[in-house]
């Protein structure tokens, strides 16, 4: 089954220099029919105007992923972490037993655009941990680059959370294939351009801000379909 969620269906807010797009129930936005997708609890896109951001707030028993699309995002928390996150960097924090964290745009002239994703961890109450890795546009070009994954290694999610996240930049006319197992789900989000998805369920053309929620066994083909030359997407394979 493939369900398309369009950009227009996301909940949108804009206040205090922060533009937010929520794909699932989040904060004051509640939709009992749209609480999560598998272990993915939140998929938010933010634009922070210069010198704006989120003050420290407390979270526990969440795995939070930051993927910066434009600008530089400053992340800091009460474990002493202070990081400047830029495009091509993915940051994962397992909040574990609890952490106070903040994200801000320290620039006086440029916006920051980024994705923030929340996952349900494998175990509650673990020690807070951070994971960070870098990648290039050349590595993403016309291939599915695993930017975080389950198991061990530099790009791993903490505590073997059973999730693999891919990033891809597809030139127009280029195709990628993927076999989704019967007990897995995939969340595909288009960052820019247009992507055509083909499977036994049919053909779907989705554009920037749209997402596809895919369940059950599928042989999938993704085709770059943008008039601008390339399309960027993030894909999450999870239980």
C-alpha positions as CSV (number, residue, x, y, z in Angstrom):
1,X,0.0,0.0,0.0
2,X,1.3,3.5,-0.9
3,X,-0.3,6.6,0.6
4,X,0.7,10.0,-0.6
5,X,0.7,12.9,1.9
6,X,1.0,16.2,0.0
7,X,2.8,19.3,1.2
8,X,-0.6,21.0,1.5
9,X,-1.8,18.4,4.0
10,X,1.0,19.2,6.5
11,X,0.1,21.4,9.5
12,X,1.8,24.8,9.1
13,X,2.6,27.4,11.7
14,X,4.6,30.6,11.5
15,X,5.5,32.6,14.6
16,X,8.4,34.4,16.3
17,X,10.6,33.9,13.2
18,X,10.1,30.1,13.0
19,X,8.2,28.5,10.1
20,X,7.1,24.9,10.9
21,X,5.6,22.1,8.8
22,X,4.4,19.0,10.7
23,X,3.8,15.7,8.9
24,X,2.3,14.1,12.1
25,X,0.6,15.3,15.2
26,X,3.0,17.5,17.1
27,X,2.9,20.1,19.8
28,X,-0.5,21.9,19.8
29,X,-1.5,20.2,16.6
30,X,-3.4,17.0,17.2
31,X,-4.9,14.6,14.7
32,X,-5.8,11.2,16.1
33,X,-5.7,9.7,12.6
34,X,-2.1,10.9,12.0
35,X,-0.1,10.2,15.1
36,X,2.9,8.4,13.7
37,X,4.1,5.9,11.0
38,X,5.8,2.9,12.4
39,X,8.6,4.0,14.7
40,X,8.6,7.5,13.1
41,X,6.9,9.7,15.6
42,X,7.6,13.2,14.1
43,X,8.8,14.5,10.7
44,X,9.1,18.3,10.9
45,X,10.6,20.8,8.5
46,X,11.7,24.1,10.0
47,X,12.9,27.4,8.7
48,X,14.6,29.6,11.3
49,X,15.0,33.2,10.4
50,X,18.3,35.0,11.5
51,X,18.9,34.9,15.2
52,X,15.8,32.8,15.9
53,X,15.4,29.3,17.3
54,X,14.2,27.0,20.0
55,X,15.3,27.6,23.6
56,X,16.3,24.7,25.8
57,X,13.6,22.1,26.4
58,X,13.6,18.7,28.0
59,X,13.1,15.4,26.1
60,X,13.6,11.8,27.1
61,X,13.3,8.4,25.5
62,X,13.5,9.7,21.9
63,X,16.0,9.4,19.1
64,X,16.1,12.8,17.4
65,X,17.6,13.3,14.0
66,X,18.7,16.7,12.5
67,X,19.3,17.0,8.8
68,X,20.3,20.5,7.7
69,X,19.2,21.5,4.2
70,X,20.3,25.1,4.1
71,X,22.3,27.4,6.4
72,X,24.0,26.5,9.7
73,X,22.1,25.2,12.7
74,X,23.6,25.6,16.1
75,X,22.8,22.7,18.5
76,X,23.7,22.6,22.2
77,X,22.6,20.7,25.2
78,X,23.3,20.2,28.9
79,X,25.8,17.4,28.3
80,X,28.2,20.0,27.0
81,X,27.6,19.4,23.3
82,X,27.9,22.4,21.1
83,X,27.8,21.8,17.3
84,X,27.5,23.8,14.1
85,X,25.5,21.6,11.7
86,X,25.6,22.4,8.0
87,X,24.3,20.7,4.8
88,X,25.9,17.3,4.4
89,X,25.9,16.7,8.1
90,X,23.5,14.4,9.9
91,X,23.2,14.5,13.7
92,X,21.5,11.9,15.9
93,X,20.9,12.3,19.6
94,X,19.4,9.5,21.8
95,X,17.9,11.6,24.6
96,X,17.8,8.5,26.8
97,X,17.1,9.3,30.4
98,X,16.7,12.9,29.5
99,X,18.5,15.9,28.1
100,X,17.9,19.7,27.8
101,X,18.7,20.8,24.2
102,X,18.3,23.8,22.0
103,X,18.6,24.6,18.3
104,X,19.2,28.1,17.0
105,X,20.2,30.1,13.9
106,X,23.2,32.2,14.9
107,X,23.5,33.9,11.6
108,X,22.5,37.6,11.4
109,X,21.6,37.4,7.6
110,X,20.8,33.8,6.5
111,X,17.8,31.5,7.2
112,X,18.3,27.9,8.3
113,X,16.2,25.2,6.8
114,X,16.3,21.7,8.3
115,X,14.4,18.5,9.0
116,X,13.9,17.1,12.5
117,X,12.7,13.5,12.9
118,X,11.8,11.7,16.1
119,X,12.0,7.9,16.5
120,X,10.9,5.6,19.2
121,X,14.1,4.0,20.8
122,X,14.7,0.3,21.2
123,X,15.1,0.8,25.0
124,X,14.0,3.5,27.5
125,X,16.2,5.2,30.1
126,X,19.6,4.8,28.4
127,X,22.4,7.2,28.8
128,X,22.2,10.2,26.4
129,X,24.4,9.7,23.3
130,X,25.3,11.6,20.1
131,X,26.1,10.4,16.6
132,X,27.2,12.5,13.7
133,X,28.4,11.8,10.2
134,X,29.1,13.8,7.0
135,X,28.3,13.1,3.3
136,X,28.7,14.9,0.0
137,X,26.5,15.6,-3.0
138,X,28.7,13.4,-5.1
139,X,28.0,10.4,-2.8
140,X,24.2,11.1,-3.1
141,X,24.1,11.5,-6.9
142,X,22.0,8.8,-8.6
143,X,22.3,6.4,-5.7
144,X,20.7,5.7,-2.3
145,X,23.3,6.7,0.2
146,X,22.8,5.2,3.7
147,X,23.4,8.2,6.0
148,X,22.4,6.5,9.2
149,X,21.6,2.8,9.9
150,X,21.0,0.2,12.4
151,X,23.9,-1.9,13.9
152,X,27.4,-0.8,14.6
153,X,29.6,1.7,12.8
154,X,30.2,5.4,12.4
155,X,26.8,6.1,10.8
156,X,24.8,4.0,13.1
157,X,21.7,5.0,15.0
158,X,22.2,4.4,18.8
159,X,21.3,1.1,20.5
160,X,20.7,-0.7,17.2
161,X,17.4,1.1,16.5
162,X,16.0,-0.8,13.5
163,X,16.0,2.0,11.0
164,X,18.1,2.8,7.9
165,X,17.9,6.3,6.4
166,X,19.0,7.0,2.8
167,X,19.6,10.3,1.0
168,X,19.6,10.6,-2.8
169,X,19.9,13.3,-5.5
170,X,18.3,11.9,-8.7
171,X,19.1,13.6,-12.0
172,X,16.1,13.8,-14.3
173,X,15.6,10.5,-16.1
174,X,17.7,8.5,-13.7
175,X,16.2,5.6,-11.8
176,X,16.9,3.6,-8.6
177,X,15.2,0.4,-7.5
178,X,14.5,-0.9,-4.0
179,X,13.0,-4.0,-2.5
180,X,10.9,-3.3,0.6
181,X,10.4,-6.4,2.7
182,X,6.9,-7.5,3.7
183,X,7.3,-6.6,7.4
184,X,8.9,-3.1,6.7
185,X,7.7,0.4,6.1
186,X,9.2,3.2,4.1
187,X,8.7,6.9,4.5
188,X,9.9,8.9,1.4
189,X,10.1,12.7,1.6
190,X,10.9,14.9,-1.4
191,X,13.1,17.8,-0.4
192,X,13.2,19.3,-3.9
193,X,12.1,18.6,-7.5
194,X,9.8,15.8,-8.5
195,X,10.1,12.0,-8.0
196,X,8.1,9.3,-9.8
197,X,7.4,6.1,-7.8
198,X,6.4,3.0,-9.6
199,X,5.3,-0.3,-8.1
200,X,2.5,-2.9,-8.4
201,X,0.2,-0.3,-6.8
202,X,0.7,2.1,-9.7
203,X,2.7,5.2,-10.6
204,X,2.8,8.2,-8.3
205,X,4.4,11.6,-9.1
206,X,5.3,13.5,-6.0
207,X,6.9,16.9,-5.6
208,X,8.8,19.0,-3.0
209,X,7.1,18.7,0.4
210,X,5.2,15.6,-0.4
211,X,5.7,12.3,1.3
212,X,4.9,8.7,0.4
213,X,4.1,6.2,3.2
214,X,4.7,2.7,1.9
215,X,3.8,-0.5,3.6
216,X,4.1,-4.3,2.8
217,X,6.3,-5.9,0.2
218,X,7.0,-3.7,-2.8
219,X,9.5,-3.7,-5.7
220,X,9.9,0.0,-6.0
221,X,11.4,2.2,-8.8
222,X,12.2,5.8,-8.1
223,X,12.8,8.1,-11.1
224,X,14.0,11.7,-11.2
225,X,11.2,13.7,-12.9
226,X,12.1,17.4,-12.3
227,X,12.2,20.0,-15.0
228,X,15.0,21.7,-13.0
229,X,17.5,18.9,-13.6
230,X,17.6,17.0,-10.3
231,X,15.4,16.0,-7.3
232,X,16.5,15.4,-3.7
233,X,14.8,12.9,-1.4
234,X,15.2,11.2,2.0
235,X,14.0,7.6,2.5
236,X,13.5,5.8,5.8
237,X,13.2,2.0,5.9
238,X,11.8,0.9,9.3
239,X,9.6,-1.6,11.1
